[in-house]
Amino acid sequence: MSEERLITRNRSGRGSHSIPWLFVLAVVLLGTVFFVPTPYYVTRPGSAIELAPMIDVEGGKKDESGAFMLTTVRMGEANLAWYLYAQLSPNAELMKKELVVGSGESNEDFTRRELAVMDNSQKIAEAVAFRLAGYDVKIENQGVWVMGTIEGMPAKNVLQIGDVIVAVDGRPTREAKDLLQYLSTKKQGDQVEVTLIRDGREEKRTLTLAPLPDSKTPGLGIRPDNKQEIIVPKQVSISSQGIGGPSAGLMMTLEIYDQLNQEIDLTRGYKVAGTGTISPDGSVGRIGGINHKVVAADEAGADIFLAPDDAEGPVSNYQEALETAKRIGSRMRVVPVKTVDDALAFLKAQKPKGSYSE
């Protein structure tokens, strides 16, 4: 008995010494998998979100028997675990960081830019929808929107994404070409006073011009866009819940127009998901990650998916969406659209869901 007890104690002693090493090894492995960064972002299916609860049009109606739905993509920096997951999952993919975040740009900069682009997309959606409904819409240029700053240039760490440059040296800059034309009269080393709007307040900054990358032209080092004020005759409230980017433009246009339109329920009882940028002329543009959005729409039970029928890539967004729907065995009807009028024509031609007559 004493020998058996001795053997048991020795075994337990050996086990007690090995447990800390196993624990340390497990912690190291977990730390490696979950905390070691990679030079990639991972994208995967997000959500399909009904727009009616998010959008309120003054005097509009909300009697949809179906729903318009925007679709999203989940995106984040890929640690080793996400990298391995993306290698194994058909519904996840990797993107090099430089394709997502510009050189010297932080994640905060990226988020700020995406939210600014969403804000602009909302305003354009309002303009297109109100014009379709027969209302007058005013569009006025407000200034030059800062959508990014270039590493090593004067604007870096002085201007922020979302700033609106309204004047340089007291000269109004209502659009990007005004800014470029004025700076073309300057030379490297000249100082200019930039008047900008940030968070609703006017501020001034003095910057010394430097040659732009791969150019001798002096500049500030910003990625500009035109900031426009769009004035519609009724109040529109959009709660975008922190969603960024321009790709919900088409679906927001349809929801706003449907609330303004008193004649027909455009959804016809269907869950209508989709994606696509919207331009002031009503054209629908290409977006990224449409394969993930198709998966998200299918998981949400969508009946119809509206996809941009663009000519910008090797294959159109529509073709990508169609291929993804076939791959996952979706019963959704994937519909190509080049303009918002294409989407409206298709929807108005549908029989109400569950009905066999108009």
QUIPERA-V148360 format. One record per residue. N is the residue number from 1. PSI is psi as a letter, one per 20 degrees, with the letter a starting at -180 (999 if undefined). Layout:
n=N psi=PSI
n=N psi=PSI
//
This chain:
n=1 psi=g
n=2 psi=h
n=3 psi=g
n=4 psi=g
n=5 psi=h
n=6 psi=g
n=7 psi=g
n=8 psi=g
n=9 psi=g
n=10 psi=g
n=11 psi=g
n=12 psi=h
n=13 psi=g
n=14 psi=g
n=15 psi=h
n=16 psi=h
n=17 psi=h
n=18 psi=h
n=19 psi=g
n=20 psi=h
n=21 psi=h
n=22 psi=h
n=23 psi=g
n=24 psi=g
n=25 psi=g
n=26 psi=g
n=27 psi=g
n=28 psi=g
n=29 psi=g
n=30 psi=g
n=31 psi=h
n=32 psi=g
n=33 psi=g
n=34 psi=i
n=35 psi=i
n=36 psi=p
n=37 psi=r
n=38 psi=r
n=39 psi=k
n=40 psi=q
n=41 psi=q
n=42 psi=p
n=43 psi=q
n=44 psi=r
n=45 psi=p
n=46 psi=d
n=47 psi=r
n=48 psi=o
n=49 psi=p
n=50 psi=p
n=51 psi=h
n=52 psi=g
n=53 psi=i
n=54 psi=h
n=55 psi=p
n=56 psi=p
n=57 psi=p
n=58 psi=p
n=59 psi=j
n=60 psi=r
n=61 psi=q
n=62 psi=m
n=63 psi=k
n=64 psi=p
n=65 psi=i
n=66 psi=b
n=67 psi=q
n=68 psi=p
n=69 psi=p
n=70 psi=q
n=71 psi=q
n=72 psi=r
n=73 psi=p
n=74 psi=p
n=75 psi=p
n=76 psi=r
n=77 psi=p
n=78 psi=o
n=79 psi=a
n=80 psi=h
n=81 psi=g
n=82 psi=h
n=83 psi=g
n=84 psi=h
n=85 psi=g
n=86 psi=h
n=87 psi=h
n=88 psi=h
n=89 psi=p
n=90 psi=i
n=91 psi=k
n=92 psi=q
n=93 psi=q
n=94 psi=q
n=95 psi=p
n=96 psi=q
n=97 psi=h
n=98 psi=i
n=99 psi=i
n=100 psi=g
n=101 psi=p
n=102 psi=r
n=103 psi=p
n=104 psi=j
n=105 psi=p
n=106 psi=r
n=107 psi=h
n=108 psi=g
n=109 psi=g
n=110 psi=g
n=111 psi=g
n=112 psi=g
n=113 psi=g
n=114 psi=h
n=115 psi=h
n=116 psi=g
n=117 psi=h
n=118 psi=g
n=119 psi=g
n=120 psi=g
n=121 psi=h
n=122 psi=g
n=123 psi=g
n=124 psi=h
n=125 psi=g
n=126 psi=g
n=127 psi=g
n=128 psi=g
n=129 psi=g
n=130 psi=h
n=131 psi=g
n=132 psi=h
n=133 psi=j
n=134 psi=j
n=135 psi=q
n=136 psi=p
n=137 psi=p
n=138 psi=p
n=139 psi=p
n=140 psi=p
n=141 psi=p
n=142 psi=h
n=143 psi=a
n=144 psi=o
n=145 psi=p
n=146 psi=o
n=147 psi=j
n=148 psi=q
n=149 psi=q
n=150 psi=p
n=151 psi=p
n=152 psi=j
n=153 psi=r
n=154 psi=h
n=155 psi=h
n=156 psi=p
n=157 psi=j
n=158 psi=g
n=159 psi=q
n=160 psi=q
n=161 psi=p
n=162 psi=i
n=163 psi=q
n=164 psi=o
n=165 psi=o
n=166 psi=i
n=167 psi=q
n=168 psi=p
n=169 psi=k
n=170 psi=i
n=171 psi=p
n=172 psi=p
n=173 psi=n
n=174 psi=h
n=175 psi=r
n=176 psi=h
n=177 psi=h
n=178 psi=g
n=179 psi=g
n=180 psi=g
n=181 psi=g
n=182 psi=g
n=183 psi=h
n=184 psi=i
n=185 psi=i
n=186 psi=r
n=187 psi=r
n=188 psi=p
n=189 psi=i
n=190 psi=q
n=191 psi=q
n=192 psi=q
n=193 psi=o
n=194 psi=p
n=195 psi=p
n=196 psi=q
n=197 psi=p
n=198 psi=p
n=199 psi=k
n=200 psi=i
n=201 psi=q
n=202 psi=p
n=203 psi=r
n=204 psi=q
n=205 psi=q
n=206 psi=p
n=207 psi=q
n=208 psi=p
n=209 psi=q
n=210 psi=q
n=211 psi=p
n=212 psi=q
n=213 psi=p
n=214 psi=k
n=215 psi=q
n=216 psi=i
n=217 psi=p
n=218 psi=q
n=219 psi=a
n=220 psi=h
n=221 psi=l
n=222 psi=r
n=223 psi=o
n=224 psi=q
n=225 psi=r
n=226 psi=p
n=227 psi=p
n=228 psi=q
n=229 psi=p
n=230 psi=p
n=231 psi=o
n=232 psi=q
n=233 psi=i
n=234 psi=q
n=235 psi=p
n=236 psi=p
n=237 psi=p
n=238 psi=p
n=239 psi=n
n=240 psi=j
n=241 psi=k
n=242 psi=j
n=243 psi=p
n=244 psi=r
n=245 psi=r
n=246 psi=i
n=247 psi=i
n=248 psi=j
n=249 psi=g
n=250 psi=g
n=251 psi=h
n=252 psi=h
n=253 psi=g
n=254 psi=g
n=255 psi=g
n=256 psi=g
n=257 psi=h
n=258 psi=h
n=259 psi=h
n=260 psi=h
n=261 psi=p
n=262 psi=i
n=263 psi=h
n=264 psi=q
n=265 psi=o
n=266 psi=h
n=267 psi=h
n=268 psi=k
n=269 psi=i
n=270 psi=q
n=271 psi=o
n=272 psi=o
n=273 psi=r
n=274 psi=a
n=275 psi=r
n=276 psi=q
n=277 psi=r
n=278 psi=p
n=279 psi=q
n=280 psi=h
n=281 psi=j
n=282 psi=j
n=283 psi=q
n=284 psi=p
n=285 psi=r
n=286 psi=q
n=287 psi=r
n=288 psi=q
n=289 psi=k
n=290 psi=h
n=291 psi=h
n=292 psi=h
n=293 psi=h
n=294 psi=g
n=295 psi=g
n=296 psi=g
n=297 psi=g
n=298 psi=g
n=299 psi=h
n=300 psi=i
n=301 psi=k
n=302 psi=q
n=303 psi=h
n=304 psi=q
n=305 psi=o
n=306 psi=p
n=307 psi=p
n=308 psi=p
n=309 psi=m
n=310 psi=r
n=311 psi=k
n=312 psi=h
n=313 psi=a
n=314 psi=h
n=315 psi=q
n=316 psi=q
n=317 psi=h
n=318 psi=g
n=319 psi=g
n=320 psi=g
n=321 psi=g
n=322 psi=g
n=323 psi=g
n=324 psi=g
n=325 psi=g
n=326 psi=g
n=327 psi=g
n=328 psi=j
n=329 psi=k
n=330 psi=q
n=331 psi=j
n=332 psi=q
n=333 psi=o
n=334 psi=p
n=335 psi=p
n=336 psi=p
n=337 psi=p
n=338 psi=h
n=339 psi=r
n=340 psi=h
n=341 psi=h
n=342 psi=g
n=343 psi=g
n=344 psi=g
n=345 psi=g
n=346 psi=g
n=347 psi=g
n=348 psi=h
n=349 psi=i
n=350 psi=q
n=351 psi=q
n=352 psi=q
n=353 psi=p
n=354 psi=j
n=355 psi=q
n=356 psi=j
n=357 psi=q
n=358 psi=999
//
